[in-house]
Structures are given as C-alpha cells and as structure tokens.
Amino acid sequence: MTKIVIIGGGIVGAMIAYELSTSAHLDITLIEQHQSASGSTGAALGVLMGAISQKVKGRAWKLRENSLKRYETLISELESLTGQTIPYNRQGIVMLGLTQDDLDKWQTLVKIRHTQGWHLELWTTEELLKHCPQVQNDQILGALYSKSDRQVHPTLLTQALITGASIKGVNCIFGQKVQNFTIKPLNNDNNSHCSQIQTDRGIFDADWVIVSGGIDSKLLTTSLAQTVDIQPVLGQAIHLKLPQTMGNVAFQPVMTGDDVHIVPLGSGEYWIGATVEFSDEANANLLEWVKEQAIAFCPELKKGEIIKTWSGKRPRPVGQAAPVIKPLDFYDNVLLATGHYRNGVLLAPATAQIIKEMIGAI
Ligand SMILES: Cc1cc2nc3c(=O)[nH]c(=O)nc-3n(C[C@H](O)[C@H](O)[C@H](O)COP(=O)(O)OP(=O)(O)OC[C@H]3O[C@@H](n4cnc5c(N)ncnc54)[C@H](O)[C@@H]3O)c2cc1C
C-alpha cells in the first residue's frame, strides 16, 4: 500500500482525500490541526463562477470547466454515500452589468462559451426585471445569466467529503498539528525525500505528502526548507434575514455585481459578501460598503436583520498564479495543493484530479 499523508482539512484537503479514497492501493491519512473547514473554507460563500468567469483558455479555464463538471455528479454521490444534505444551488448565477464595457465583453464571452459547449444568456434590463424583480437599480444596463454555474455550502460540503472519505477508509485525524518533517537526501541528485510527518502527538510514515494547509502552507513549506510564499487576504461577509424571500421564490440564482455576491439560502436568508482586504485587521467601512452595494442592487435587503458577520483569510500565492498545484521544488514526493485564493471551493475538484494524476492513482 502506498502511504499518502494530506495536511489540512479545508475544502482542498478534504476533496483530495475523498477523490483518492476510490483507489484501493492507497493508505490515506488526513491531518487537520483544528476541525474541518476551520480555515478559509469556513468563511467562504461557495459561489462557483465557472462559465460566467472571464477565463476562457489555458489552465485557468480547464480547472474551472473540470470542476464544474465534477460538481454535477459529486453532490448527489456524496449525499447518497453519507446521508448528509449539502445545500447546492442549481439555479445559476446572474451577473449585473454596470458599464457598456461589461456588455461588450459579455457579447464576446457568450460566443466563446458557445464554441466550448457552455450556454450563457445576455439579458436586457427588461428581461432581468422579469426574472429577478428584486433588482431595482437605474445604473444596471443588462445582465449575463449562466444557468450552469452553481453555489454550494462550503462547510457542509467539506464535512460530507470528510465523512465520505472516512467511509471509504481514509484515516481522518483532527486536533493534531503538523510540526515538522523527517527529510532524507537522495543520493543521485539534489532532491530530498520526506519520509515522515511529525505532529504534536505522533509520527506518520509517508510515501507521498500533500500540502493543502491554506495560508499555513507557507509555514509548512518553510519547515521543508522550500518556502512557498502565501499571502493572507482578508474577506468579510454578512448573513442577513428578511421577513420573506425576495423576488420570484421559484427562481433564486446567486446575483453578483461589482464584485459583491448576494447568495440566497432560502426562507428569506442571504449571505452578502465579500470584501477583499490586504490588511490583517477587518475594516468595518469596507463591510458596510459591500452591504450598501447589495442594497443598491436589491433595495429590499435594507429590511434585513443581521444574523452574523464574519471574516476569513484567503490564501493568495505571491509571485505565481493561483492555485499552486505542483511538486515542491527539490522533493521527489511532496505535492502542493494550495494558494487557491478566491476560488478554492470552485477549483477543489479539478485540484484533486490533478493530484490524483501526479501520484499515479488514476
Ligand atoms: C469571505 C470569503 C469568501 C470566499 N468566497 C468564495 C467563493 O464564493 N467561492 C470560492 O471558490 N472560494 C471562496 N473563497 C476562497 C476559499 O475560501 C479558499 O480559496 C479555500 O477555502 C481554500 O481552501 P484550503 O483548503 O486550501 O484552505 P483552508 O480552508 O484554509 O484549509 C487549510 C486547513 O489546513 C489546516 N492546517 C494548516 N496548517 C496545519 C498544520 N500544520 N497541521 C494540521 N493542519 C493544518 C488549517 O487548520 C485549515 O483547516 C472565499 C474566502 C473568503 C475568506
């Protein structure tokens, strides 16, 4: 049996554990210092902007396309395996257009996606109002609708992935922090081999080590003497409750405009977010701006009672493109699956597929 140790029980580590668990010859351990989804994942809104994103070619589009396709089978597969419910909004994403430039870019995007086999619709303001009467804003010039994009509850998905992985034999360990590694030089070249993972409570042998520690991947790779720079980028969001659901109850897509997401949760509840802050301290004014912007799109949100506000830190790689999915330099058995920045929930399935290929488990 090949021993795999995955560090981190966020969406990325949990997705890798679950996707690898289908390979019978692997002995898999996932180690999380706290509980599942306790890092960036626990703060995420779970908006999966694939077809509606401006990424149209190369790795960035491939990752999105592969993830969207996997999500369509994954959720029902996990729900039937675990008996857990995973809130998954299949009604698509509506992007609000505020400038003529937006509308011009979308014309091109619709054509490109069509050739790629994905369907986007351009809506006039009249069509937008017909579908989403809650949107009341004179500045909106039109909208782009992607019925194949999705939104998922990140924490509940991560928990279901962990349950599913455990059912399939993965050893999921919580409350243990990876502190160090046993590193052996290889004779024939400059490479090293990581043979053991040391936690505050024990030692685990490893043939492969997967670093999916979110912002702490920087510390982990520093312990391996190959620092990968990951910058924390703070994000804040709000949970609002209205007396009733806005607009057409039967059609509740995610709405997004000016980088502000309005995520319907059912029963008049919404997540609104998220700020993008390059500082350690959450700025209350920025959260207020996000709320005001959402209210400017859907004035009914003004009546919302704030259930809670929260913040989290996104793992943004410095000096290289997000995400970082590749072998760690100068090691023959350490793989990085980190630095997903603003799209970790979206890109987790495609990340797991790549890791699976890298360890030859396909
Ligand atoms: C406000 C906000 C909104 C967001 N919205 C979206 C969205 O709509 N869509 C989207 O796709 N993405 C979104 N994101 C981004 C997304 O949350 C991240 O990209 C994603 O969660 C990264 O997942 P991860 O598993 O790599 O990291 P994390 O979730 O941070 O998981 C890493 C885990 O590793 C553990 N760990 C670290 N070091 C050790 C160690 N030494 N030993 C053991 N365990 C360790 C940590 O405890 C942590 O649980 C959002 C983020 C924020 C903050």
The ligand as a MOL file (V3000), in Angstrom:
LIG
                    3D

  0  0  0     0  0            999 V3000
M  V30 BEGIN CTAB
M  V30 COUNTS 53 58 0 0 0
M  V30 BEGIN ATOM
M  V30 1 C -15.0040 35.7410 2.8410 0
M  V30 2 C -14.5460 34.7150 1.8390 0
M  V30 3 C -15.3880 34.3620 0.7860 0
M  V30 4 C -14.9870 33.3920 -0.1530 0
M  V30 5 N -15.8590 33.0220 -1.1320 0
M  V30 6 C -15.5070 32.0520 -2.0160 0
M  V30 7 C -16.4100 31.6450 -3.0240 0
M  V30 8 O -17.5390 32.1560 -3.1110 0
M  V30 9 N -16.0180 30.6720 -3.8900 0
M  V30 10 C -14.7880 30.0780 -3.8010 0
M  V30 11 O -14.4930 29.1960 -4.6190 0
M  V30 12 N -13.9090 30.4640 -2.8610 0
M  V30 13 C -14.2210 31.4380 -1.9760 0
M  V30 14 N -13.3350 31.8450 -1.0140 0
M  V30 15 C -11.9560 31.2950 -1.0560 0
M  V30 16 C -11.9010 29.9430 -0.3970 0
M  V30 17 O -12.4190 30.0480 0.9010 0
M  V30 18 C -10.4570 29.4190 -0.3380 0
M  V30 19 O -9.8370 29.5070 -1.6000 0
M  V30 20 C -10.4580 27.9550 0.1070 0
M  V30 21 O -11.2410 27.7890 1.2610 0
M  V30 22 C -9.0580 27.4460 0.3570 0
M  V30 23 O -9.1780 26.1250 0.8380 0
M  V30 24 P -7.9740 25.3690 1.5080 0
M  V30 25 O -8.4560 24.0090 1.8630 0
M  V30 26 O -6.7820 25.4840 0.6290 0
M  V30 27 O -7.6030 26.2260 2.8020 0
M  V30 28 P -8.2700 26.2380 4.2480 0
M  V30 29 O -9.7280 26.1720 4.1800 0
M  V30 30 O -7.6630 27.3910 4.9620 0
M  V30 31 O -7.7790 24.8720 4.8850 0
M  V30 32 C -6.4640 24.6410 5.3040 0
M  V30 33 C -6.5220 23.7950 6.5440 0
M  V30 34 O -5.2230 23.3560 6.8860 0
M  V30 35 C -5.1200 23.3000 8.2780 0
M  V30 36 N -3.7070 23.3420 8.6420 0
M  V30 37 C -2.8410 24.3400 8.3640 0
M  V30 38 N -1.6050 24.0620 8.8930 0
M  V30 39 C -1.7170 22.8600 9.5050 0
M  V30 40 C -0.8090 22.0620 10.2380 0
M  V30 41 N 0.4380 22.4550 10.4650 0
M  V30 42 N -1.2490 20.8830 10.7330 0
M  V30 43 C -2.5280 20.4820 10.5140 0
M  V30 44 N -3.4350 21.2250 9.8540 0
M  V30 45 C -3.0440 22.3950 9.3340 0
M  V30 46 C -5.9030 24.5230 8.7390 0
M  V30 47 O -6.3160 24.4020 10.0830 0
M  V30 48 C -7.0490 24.5620 7.7510 0
M  V30 49 O -8.2110 23.9330 8.2300 0
M  V30 50 C -13.7070 32.7900 -0.0520 0
M  V30 51 C -12.8840 33.1250 1.0070 0
M  V30 52 C -13.2800 34.0800 1.9440 0
M  V30 53 C -12.3750 34.4230 3.0910 0
M  V30 END ATOM
M  V30 BEGIN BOND
M  V30 1 1 1 2
M  V30 2 1 2 3
M  V30 3 2 2 52
M  V30 4 2 3 4
M  V30 5 1 4 5
M  V30 6 1 4 50
M  V30 7 2 5 6
M  V30 8 1 6 7
M  V30 9 1 6 13
M  V30 10 2 7 8
M  V30 11 1 7 9
M  V30 12 1 9 10
M  V30 13 2 10 11
M  V30 14 1 10 12
M  V30 15 2 12 13
M  V30 16 1 13 14
M  V30 17 1 14 15
M  V30 18 1 14 50
M  V30 19 1 15 16
M  V30 20 1 16 17
M  V30 21 1 16 18
M  V30 22 1 18 19
M  V30 23 1 18 20
M  V30 24 1 20 21
M  V30 25 1 20 22
M  V30 26 1 22 23
M  V30 27 1 23 24
M  V30 28 2 24 25
M  V30 29 1 24 26
M  V30 30 1 24 27
M  V30 31 1 27 28
M  V30 32 2 28 29
M  V30 33 1 28 30
M  V30 34 1 28 31
M  V30 35 1 31 32
M  V30 36 1 32 33
M  V30 37 1 33 34
M  V30 38 1 33 48
M  V30 39 1 34 35
M  V30 40 1 35 36
M  V30 41 1 35 46
M  V30 42 1 36 37
M  V30 43 1 36 45
M  V30 44 2 37 38
M  V30 45 1 38 39
M  V30 46 1 39 40
M  V30 47 2 39 45
M  V30 48 1 40 41
M  V30 49 2 40 42
M  V30 50 1 42 43
M  V30 51 2 43 44
M  V30 52 1 44 45
M  V30 53 1 46 47
M  V30 54 1 46 48
M  V30 55 1 48 49
M  V30 56 2 50 51
M  V30 57 1 51 52
M  V30 58 1 52 53
M  V30 END BOND
M  V30 END CTAB
M  END
